[in-house]
């Protein structure tokens, strides 16, 4: 997937989430209009699963420029609109790992 900097980033990293949000922010969306929806567990989807720790890192990177992977956005955005998992039932089956890791700070 091409990021806002034109480079290609693989799924499964905080860079992937950060560059996708960056595309939306650079296209003129207000940070409150940007959100992400992700599988809650590896069993929840065939691909696209993100470790919840990566989600938290991506949110930190977008908001404050900290905890970034190899990509750092050209400017920080503050908090984005939000992040959700696709299914609370899958998260429950996975011990609420997503909800307990990715939460309002």
C-alpha positions as CSV (number, residue, x, y, z in Angstrom):
1,X,0.0,0.0,0.0
2,X,1.4,3.4,-1.0
3,X,1.8,5.8,1.9
4,X,1.4,9.6,1.9
5,X,5.2,9.8,1.1
6,X,4.8,7.6,-2.0
7,X,6.7,4.6,-0.4
8,X,5.1,1.2,-0.1
9,X,4.4,-0.2,3.4
10,X,3.4,-3.7,4.4
11,X,0.5,-4.7,6.5
12,X,1.2,-5.6,10.1
13,X,3.3,-2.6,11.1
14,X,2.6,0.7,12.8
15,X,3.9,2.4,9.6
16,X,1.1,0.9,7.6
17,X,-1.5,2.4,9.9
18,X,0.3,5.7,10.2
19,X,0.7,6.3,6.4
20,X,-2.9,5.4,5.7
21,X,-4.1,8.0,8.2
22,X,-1.5,10.4,6.9
23,X,-3.1,10.1,3.4
24,X,-6.4,11.2,4.8
25,X,-4.9,14.1,6.8
26,X,-2.9,15.4,3.8
27,X,-6.1,15.3,1.7
28,X,-7.6,17.9,3.9
29,X,-9.6,15.9,6.4
30,X,-9.7,17.2,10.0
31,X,-8.1,14.7,12.4
32,X,-11.5,14.2,14.0
33,X,-12.8,12.8,10.7
34,X,-10.0,10.2,10.5
35,X,-10.5,6.8,12.1
36,X,-9.6,3.1,11.7
37,X,-11.4,-0.2,12.0
38,X,-9.3,-3.3,12.5
39,X,-9.7,-7.0,13.2
40,X,-9.8,-7.6,17.0
41,X,-7.8,-10.9,16.7
42,X,-5.9,-13.0,14.2
43,X,-9.0,-15.2,13.9
44,X,-11.2,-12.2,13.1
45,X,-9.9,-11.7,9.5
46,X,-7.9,-13.5,6.9
47,X,-5.4,-10.6,6.7
48,X,-4.9,-7.1,8.0
49,X,-4.5,-8.0,11.6
50,X,-2.5,-5.5,13.6
51,X,-1.0,-6.3,17.0
52,X,-2.8,-3.8,19.3
53,X,0.6,-2.5,20.4
54,X,1.2,-1.4,16.8
55,X,-2.1,0.4,16.8
56,X,-1.1,2.3,20.0
57,X,2.3,3.2,18.4
58,X,0.6,4.5,15.3
59,X,-1.8,6.6,17.3
60,X,1.1,8.1,19.3
61,X,3.1,8.7,16.1
62,X,0.2,10.6,14.5
63,X,-0.7,12.6,17.5
64,X,2.8,13.5,18.9
65,X,5.5,12.1,16.6
66,X,6.6,9.6,19.2
67,X,6.7,5.8,19.0
68,X,7.0,6.0,15.2
69,X,8.4,3.1,13.1
70,X,10.4,3.9,10.0
71,X,7.9,6.5,8.9
72,X,7.3,9.8,10.7
73,X,4.5,12.0,9.4
74,X,5.5,15.5,8.1
75,X,3.4,17.0,10.9
76,X,1.6,15.8,13.9
77,X,-2.2,15.9,14.0
78,X,-3.2,15.5,17.6
79,X,-5.6,12.7,18.3
80,X,-7.6,11.3,15.4
81,X,-11.3,10.6,15.5
82,X,-10.9,7.1,16.8
83,X,-10.1,3.4,16.4
84,X,-12.4,0.5,16.7
85,X,-12.2,-3.3,16.4
86,X,-14.5,-5.1,13.9
87,X,-16.1,-7.4,16.5
88,X,-16.3,-7.2,20.2
89,X,-17.1,-10.9,20.2
90,X,-13.7,-11.8,18.6
91,X,-12.0,-9.4,21.0
92,X,-13.8,-11.2,23.9
93,X,-12.6,-14.6,22.6
94,X,-9.1,-13.1,22.6
95,X,-9.3,-11.9,26.2
96,X,-10.2,-8.3,25.2
97,X,-6.6,-7.7,24.1
98,X,-7.6,-5.0,21.6
99,X,-9.9,-3.1,24.0
100,X,-7.5,-3.3,26.9
101,X,-4.5,-2.2,24.8
102,X,-6.1,0.4,22.5
103,X,-8.1,2.7,24.7
104,X,-8.7,6.3,25.3
105,X,-5.6,7.7,27.1
